[in-house]
C-alpha cells in the first residue's frame, strides 16, 4: 500500500506540474522510498533548522546546563538597554520556544536579515525592541525567537551552536558539518539557514521517531522528544496543517503527528503511529500551497 500510494503521488505530481525537488519516506533506521524531480544537492532548509536548534536545547537541558524557565535578559545583561521594557525580564526560554516571546512582531526573518536589519548585533537589537504583549500568551511566528533561544544554548554550553550540534548530533547522524548561515557576529542562525540534502534533513525526524536513539546511541532524551512534539499553543495559519505548535515543531493533522517545517516546502512529517517519516523539499519559485494540499489529500491522509 505504501509503495503504491508513493508512486501514485509521484505520478500525480508530474501530471499536475507540482513544484517538488524530492520526496522520501523512511522508518527509524532507513530510507524506504525516494524520488528525485531535480538533482540531489544540499539546499537551504530554512525554518526546518528550528527543529535542529531545539534538539540542542533538549541536550543542554538533559545535561543540566539550561532550564526552560531561564530568563533571556538574565543570560545577556550586557545587551540590556539602559531603559528596558519591564516585560523584557519576564521572557523565558520556554516562551521563545513556543513563539510567544511577547515582542509581538515577526523579527529577523530572512528578508530582514538580508536587508541588514538588526546588524551587526542581533541580541542588542532584540533586547531593545518593545515587548508588546505578556510573554507566553500569544503565538507570533518570529525567527528572532529561535535565534535568541539558540544564543541561550551557546551561553549555557560554552560553544557555538554549530560546533555543539556537530559533535552531539550531526556527526553521529552522518550528516557531516552542514553549511549554516551565521549572523554578522558569527553565531549560527538558530531559526534558519542550514543546508542539507533531503535524506540528510529527514534524519532528525527518524531520530525523533526512534525516541532519540540512533545506531545504539541515545542522542536525545526520549522525555524531551515527547515534550517538544506535544501541543503547546494555538496558531493562526488557517490551513489544513494549522494544528498548533510545540517547541519549534508544528503539530500535523494526523494521529500523533508533528513536523519540522521550512519555508517553500522543506518539511519532515513524523507519523509515530505509522512508524514513518515523510520528507519533501521544494523550490523557492513554486506554489507550495498546491503541493501542501496535494501531499495531504493524495498521500499523507491516505497512509
C-alpha positions in Angstrom: 0.0 0.0 0.0 2.8 2.5 1.0 4.7 1.9 -2.3 1.5 2.3 -4.4 0.5 5.5 -2.6 4.0 6.9 -3.0 4.3 6.2 -6.7 0.7 7.3 -7.3 1.6 10.6 -5.7 4.7 10.9 -7.9 2.6 10.4 -11.0 0.1 13.0 -9.6 2.9 15.5 -9.1 4.1 15.1 -12.6 0.6 15.3 -14.1 -0.3 18.4 -12.1 3.2 20.0 -12.5 3.7 20.4 -8.8 7.0 22.1 -7.9 8.8 19.5 -5.9 12.6 18.7 -5.8 12.4 15.4 -3.9 10.2 13.2 -1.8 11.3 10.4 0.6 9.8 8.0 3.1 11.8 6.4 5.9 11.3 4.4 9.0 13.5 4.7 12.1 16.7 3.4 10.5 16.5 3.5 6.7 15.1 5.3 3.7 12.3 3.2 2.3 11.3 5.2 -0.8 12.8 8.2 -2.6 12.1 10.0 -5.8 14.0 13.0 -7.2 12.5 15.5 -9.5 15.8 17.5 -9.6 19.4 16.7 -8.9 20.1 15.7 -5.2 22.0 18.7 -3.7 22.2 20.3 -0.3 19.7 23.1 -0.1 18.6 25.7 2.4 16.1 24.0 4.7 15.0 27.4 6.1 12.9 27.1 9.3 13.3 23.3 9.4 16.5 24.4 11.1 14.5 25.5 14.1 13.8 21.8 15.0 17.5 21.1 14.9 18.1 24.1 17.2 15.5 22.9 19.7 17.2 19.5 19.8 20.3 21.3 21.1 18.1 22.9 23.7 16.9 19.5 24.8 20.5 18.2 25.0 21.6 21.2 27.1 18.6 20.7 29.5 19.4 17.0 29.9 23.0 18.0 30.8 21.7 20.3 33.5 23.1 23.4 31.8 19.8 25.0 30.8 16.2 25.3 32.0 13.0 26.1 30.3 12.5 28.8 32.9 15.8 30.5 32.3 15.3 34.2 31.6 16.6 35.7 28.4 17.7 39.1 29.8 19.5 37.4 32.7 21.6 35.4 30.3 22.7 38.6 28.4 22.8 41.5 30.9 25.4 43.2 28.8 22.9 43.6 26.0 20.0 45.0 28.1 19.4 48.7 27.2 19.5 51.5 29.7 15.8 52.0 29.8 14.4 48.5 29.0 10.8 47.4 28.6 9.9 46.0 32.1 8.4 42.9 30.4 11.8 42.1 28.9 12.8 40.5 32.2 9.8 38.1 32.0 10.8 36.4 28.8 11.7 32.8 29.5 13.3 30.2 27.2 10.0 28.3 27.1 8.3 31.4 25.7 10.9 31.7 22.9 10.4 28.0 22.0 6.6 28.4 21.5 7.0 31.6 19.5 5.4 33.7 22.3 8.2 36.0 23.4 5.8 38.9 23.6 7.7 41.1 21.1 4.6 40.6 19.0 6.2 41.0 15.6 8.0 38.7 13.2 11.5 39.9 13.7 14.7 38.8 11.9 13.0 36.9 9.2 15.1 36.0 6.1 14.3 39.1 4.1 15.1 41.4 7.1 18.4 39.7 7.7 19.4 40.0 4.1 18.5 43.7 4.3 20.8 44.2 7.3 18.0 44.8 9.8 19.4 44.3 13.3 23.0 44.1 12.2 25.6 43.6 13.5 24.4 42.7 17.0 21.1 40.8 16.9 21.0 40.3 20.7 21.3 44.1 21.4 18.8 44.8 18.7 16.2 42.4 20.0 16.5 43.4 23.7 15.9 47.0 22.7 12.6 46.1 21.0 9.3 46.9 22.8 7.7 43.9 24.5 4.1 44.5 23.3 2.4 41.5 25.0 2.7 39.4 28.1 5.4 36.7 27.3 4.0 33.2 26.9 0.4 34.3 26.0 0.2 34.6 22.2 1.8 32.8 19.3 3.6 35.1 16.9 5.9 33.3 14.5 9.2 35.0 14.6 12.7 33.7 13.6 14.1 36.1 16.2 12.7 33.9 19.0 14.6 30.9 17.6 17.8 33.0 17.2 17.6 34.1 20.8 16.9 30.5 22.1 20.0 29.3 20.1 22.1 32.0 21.7 20.9 30.9 25.1 22.1 27.4 24.3 25.5 28.7 23.2 25.9 30.7 26.5 24.9 27.6 28.5 27.2 25.1 26.9 30.1 27.4 26.1 30.2 26.6 22.4 28.9 27.9 19.2 25.7 26.1 18.1 27.2 24.6 15.0 30.1 23.0 16.9 27.9 21.8 19.7 25.4 20.2 17.3 28.2 18.7 15.1 29.6 16.7 18.0 26.3 15.8 19.6 24.1 15.3 16.5 25.4 15.8 13.0 28.4 13.7 13.4 26.7 10.6 14.9 23.9 11.0 12.3 26.4 11.0 9.5 25.5 14.5 8.2 28.9 16.0 8.1 29.3 19.6 9.2 26.4 21.4 7.5 26.8 24.7 5.8 24.8 27.1 8.0 24.0 30.8 7.8 25.7 32.8 10.6 24.7 36.2 12.0 27.1 39.2 11.4 28.9 38.3 14.7 29.4 34.7 13.7 26.6 32.9 15.6 24.7 30.2 13.7 21.1 31.3 13.0 19.0 29.2 15.3 16.0 29.8 13.2 17.2 29.0 9.7 19.8 28.8 7.0 21.1 25.2 7.4 21.8 23.3 4.2 21.1 19.6 3.9 20.1 17.1 1.2 16.6 15.6 1.5 17.6 12.3 3.2 20.0 14.1 5.4 17.4 16.6 6.5 14.9 13.9 7.4 17.3 12.1 9.7 16.1 14.4 12.5 12.6 13.0 12.0 13.9 9.5 12.0 15.8 10.2 15.3 12.6 11.6 16.9 10.6 8.6 15.6 13.2 6.3 17.3 12.8 8.3 20.6 16.3 9.7 20.3 18.2 6.5 19.6 20.5 6.2 16.6 22.6 3.1 15.9 22.7 2.1 19.5 23.4 5.6 20.9 20.9 7.6 22.9 21.4 11.1 21.3 18.3 12.8 22.7 16.3 12.2 25.9 13.0 10.5 25.0 11.3 12.7 27.6 12.5 15.8 25.7 11.2 14.4 22.4 7.8 13.9 23.8 7.8 17.4 25.4 9.0 19.2 22.3 6.5 17.5 20.0 3.4 17.9 22.2 0.9 20.7 21.5 1.7 23.8 23.5 0.0 26.8 21.9 -2.7 27.6 19.3 -1.6 29.0 15.9 -3.5 31.0 13.4 -2.4 29.9 9.9 -5.9 29.0 8.7 -5.0 26.0 6.6 -5.2 22.2 6.9 -1.8 22.0 8.6 -2.6 24.7 11.1 -2.9 22.4 14.2 -0.9 24.2 16.9 2.8 24.4 17.8 5.1 22.6 20.3 8.7 23.6 20.9 9.9 24.6 17.4 7.8 21.8 15.9 4.4 22.2 14.2 1.6 19.8 15.0 0.1 17.9 12.0 -3.5 16.7 11.3 -2.7 13.0 11.5 -2.8 10.8 14.7 0.1 11.9 17.0 1.9 13.6 14.1 4.2 16.6 14.0 6.6 18.2 11.6 9.7 20.3 11.1 8.7 22.9 8.6 10.8 25.3 6.5 9.8 28.0 4.0 8.8 27.0 0.5 8.3 23.3 1.5 11.3 21.9 3.3 9.2 19.6 5.6 9.8 16.4 7.6 6.5 15.0 8.9 6.8 12.3 11.7 3.9 9.8 11.8 4.6 7.9 15.0 1.5 5.6 14.7 2.6 4.6 11.2 6.3 4.3 12.1 7.2 6.6 9.2 8.8 9.9 8.4 7.7 11.6 5.1 10.1 14.4 3.9 9.8 16.8 1.0 11.9 19.6 -0.4 10.6 22.2 -2.8 12.0 25.1 -4.8 11.6 28.7 -3.8 9.8 29.5 -7.1 7.0 27.0 -6.7 3.5 27.2 -5.3 3.9 25.3 -2.0 0.2 25.7 -1.1 -0.7 23.5 -4.0 2.0 21.0 -3.1 0.9 21.0 0.6 -2.7 20.4 -0.2 -1.9 17.6 -2.7 0.5 16.0 -0.3 -2.2 16.0 2.4 -5.1 14.8 0.2 -3.3 12.4 -2.1 -0.7 10.9 0.3 -0.4 11.7 4.0 -4.1 11.4 4.8 -4.3 8.1 2.9 -1.5 6.4 4.9 
